[in-house]
């Protein structure tokens, strides 16, 4: 039996508009794995343009998935063995909020890049990157 990495498909871009509270990064997420029907972990990270105070969050209710956000690095880590469908659900609900608030123009001065990583084992991962445009 082979042990291939899972395949992840997410939106190729997202936009944050100041009048919104949060930007949903990829309303549609597709996961597949030729070998398994479950995942053990995933992460969503702000890998370019990260500013202390940027925030990623997601809804894990009704799943066996735990979440942890590291505000110092901009990494949202998801752990726990659960089905591909439940990981799709959780990843599709990931939202981004820039540091600052509606009166803070400084938070809109740079685009952000988001990296998505999913895995079944430490050696079996796939990474995808998405750009976020910020609009004042």
C-alpha positions in Angstrom: 0.0 0.0 0.0 1.4 3.4 -0.9 1.4 6.3 1.5 0.8 9.4 -0.6 0.4 12.9 0.8 -3.1 14.4 0.9 -4.1 16.8 -1.8 -5.5 20.3 -0.8 -7.3 22.8 -3.0 -8.2 26.2 -1.7 -9.1 29.6 -3.1 -6.3 31.3 -5.0 -6.9 34.7 -3.4 -9.0 36.4 -0.7 -9.8 40.0 0.1 -10.2 41.9 3.3 -12.4 45.0 3.1 -12.3 47.4 6.0 -16.1 47.4 6.4 -16.1 43.7 7.2 -15.1 42.2 10.5 -13.2 39.3 9.1 -12.2 37.8 5.7 -13.1 34.2 5.0 -10.0 32.9 3.4 -11.4 30.0 1.3 -15.1 29.3 1.5 -14.5 26.1 -0.5 -11.8 23.7 0.5 -11.3 20.3 -1.2 -9.2 17.5 0.5 -8.4 14.1 -0.9 -6.1 11.3 -0.1 -5.7 8.1 -2.1 -4.7 6.1 1.0 -6.8 7.5 3.9 -10.1 9.1 4.8 -8.7 11.0 7.8 -6.2 13.7 8.5 -4.1 14.2 11.7 -3.1 17.8 11.3 -3.3 21.0 9.4 -2.0 24.5 9.7 -2.8 27.9 8.3 0.0 30.5 8.6 0.5 34.1 7.7 3.9 33.6 6.0 4.4 37.0 4.4 3.4 40.4 5.6 2.5 39.2 9.1 2.1 41.9 11.7 1.8 41.2 15.4 -1.9 41.4 16.1 -3.0 39.8 12.9 -5.4 37.0 13.8 -6.6 33.7 12.2 -9.5 31.8 13.7 -11.9 28.9 12.8 -14.8 27.0 14.1 -14.0 23.4 15.3 -17.3 22.7 17.0 -18.7 19.2 16.3 -15.3 17.8 15.4 -12.4 16.0 17.0 -10.1 18.8 15.9 -8.3 21.1 18.4 -7.1 24.6 17.4 -4.3 26.7 18.6 -3.3 30.2 17.3 0.2 31.5 18.0 -0.2 35.3 17.9 3.6 35.8 17.9 4.1 33.8 14.7 0.7 34.0 12.9 0.2 30.2 12.8 -3.1 28.5 13.4 -2.5 24.8 14.2 -5.2 22.2 13.9 -4.6 18.8 15.5 -6.6 15.6 16.0 -7.6 12.7 13.8 -10.8 13.4 12.0 -12.4 12.8 8.6 -11.4 14.7 5.5 -14.9 16.1 5.4 -14.6 17.6 8.9 -11.2 19.0 8.1 -12.7 20.6 4.9 -15.4 22.1 7.1 -12.9 23.6 9.6 -10.5 24.8 7.0 -13.4 26.4 5.0 -14.3 28.4 8.1 -10.8 30.0 8.6 -11.1 33.7 8.8 -8.5 36.5 8.9 -8.6 39.7 10.9 -5.8 42.3 10.5 -4.2 43.9 13.5 -5.7 47.2 14.4 -9.3 48.3 13.8 -11.4 50.4 11.4 -9.4 53.5 12.3 -5.9 52.0 12.0 -4.7 52.7 8.4 -1.3 51.1 9.2 -2.8 47.6 9.1 -3.7 48.1 5.4 -0.1 48.9 4.2 0.9 45.4 3.0 -0.6 42.3 1.5 -0.5 39.1 3.4 0.4 35.6 2.1 -1.3 32.6 3.7 0.2 29.1 3.6 -2.0 26.1 4.1 -0.5 22.7 5.1 -2.3 19.4 5.7 -0.9 16.1 6.7 -1.6 12.5 7.7 1.9 11.9 9.1 4.8 14.1 9.8 6.4 13.2 6.4 3.1 13.3 4.4 2.1 16.9 3.9 1.0 19.3 1.2 1.4 23.1 1.2 -0.6 25.6 -0.7 -0.2 29.4 -0.7 -2.8 32.1 -1.1 -2.4 35.9 -1.3 -4.7 38.3 0.6 -5.3 41.8 -0.6 -6.3 44.4 2.0 -8.6 47.3 1.1 -9.1 50.4 3.2 
